[in-house]
Amino acid sequence: MQTRIKLQAKTLVNKHSVVIKEVAEELWATPCTNRNEQDEPNPTWSKSKMEKTLGGKRLLEILEKFGIQAFVWDPGPRIAPAE
């Protein structure tokens, strides 16, 4: 089972390496921002206080250039309840 999964992963990475590279380069070019742990479903997954993000709209633009159709669900910013 594990060998099959590794083979599938390797095949997908090889098939989409150009797309992966473009997404990575776009992310690399974005500046680091302060990580807001309040927006994290699991705030302890990283000890870093900084992060880089790539918005869903930009990701879709990159994928569309390569003929990849995708859907990104964006719940928007969390709004604290009124007190």
C-alpha positions as CSV (number, residue, x, y, z in Angstrom):
1,M,0.0,0.0,0.0
2,Q,2.7,2.5,1.0
3,T,4.7,1.8,-2.2
4,R,1.6,2.4,-4.3
5,I,1.0,5.7,-2.6
6,K,4.6,6.8,-3.0
7,L,4.4,5.9,-6.7
8,Q,1.2,7.9,-7.2
9,A,2.7,10.9,-5.4
10,K,5.8,10.7,-7.5
11,T,3.8,10.4,-10.7
12,L,1.6,13.4,-9.7
13,V,4.6,15.6,-8.8
14,N,6.4,14.7,-12.1
15,K,3.2,15.4,-14.1
16,H,2.6,18.8,-12.5
17,S,6.2,19.9,-11.7
18,V,5.9,23.1,-13.8
19,V,2.7,24.1,-11.9
20,I,4.2,23.2,-8.5
21,K,7.3,25.3,-9.4
22,E,5.2,28.3,-10.4
23,V,3.1,28.2,-7.2
24,A,6.2,27.8,-5.1
25,E,7.9,30.7,-6.8
26,E,4.9,32.9,-6.3
27,L,4.8,32.0,-2.6
28,W,8.5,32.5,-2.2
29,A,8.2,36.0,-3.7
30,T,5.5,37.0,-1.1
31,P,6.7,38.8,2.0
32,C,6.4,37.1,5.4
33,T,3.7,38.4,7.6
34,N,2.9,37.9,11.3
35,R,1.0,34.6,11.9
36,N,-2.3,35.1,13.6
37,E,-2.8,32.1,15.8
38,Q,-6.4,33.1,16.4
39,D,-7.2,32.3,12.8
40,E,-5.7,28.8,13.0
41,P,-7.8,25.8,13.6
42,N,-4.8,24.2,15.2
43,P,-2.6,27.0,16.5
44,T,0.1,24.7,17.8
45,W,1.0,23.1,14.4
46,S,3.9,25.5,14.1
47,K,6.1,27.4,16.5
48,S,6.9,30.1,13.9
49,K,5.4,33.5,14.4
50,M,5.8,34.3,10.7
51,E,4.1,32.9,7.6
52,K,3.7,33.3,3.9
53,T,0.3,33.0,2.3
54,L,-1.0,32.8,-1.2
55,G,-4.6,33.8,-1.7
56,G,-7.1,31.4,-3.2
57,K,-7.8,33.8,-6.1
58,R,-4.1,34.0,-7.1
59,L,-3.8,30.2,-6.8
60,L,-6.8,29.8,-9.1
61,E,-5.2,32.2,-11.6
62,I,-2.0,30.2,-11.7
63,L,-3.8,26.8,-12.1
64,E,-6.0,28.2,-14.9
65,K,-2.9,29.1,-16.9
66,F,-2.2,25.4,-17.0
67,G,-5.7,24.3,-17.8
68,I,-6.4,23.0,-14.3
69,Q,-9.9,23.7,-13.0
70,A,-10.1,24.1,-9.2
71,F,-12.4,25.5,-6.6
72,V,-11.2,27.3,-3.5
73,W,-13.5,27.7,-0.6
74,D,-12.8,30.9,1.3
75,P,-14.9,31.5,4.4
76,G,-13.5,35.1,4.6
77,P,-12.2,36.7,7.8
78,R,-13.5,35.5,11.1
79,I,-15.6,38.1,12.8
80,A,-15.8,38.2,16.5
81,P,-19.3,38.2,17.9
82,A,-20.6,41.5,19.2
83,E,-20.4,41.9,22.9
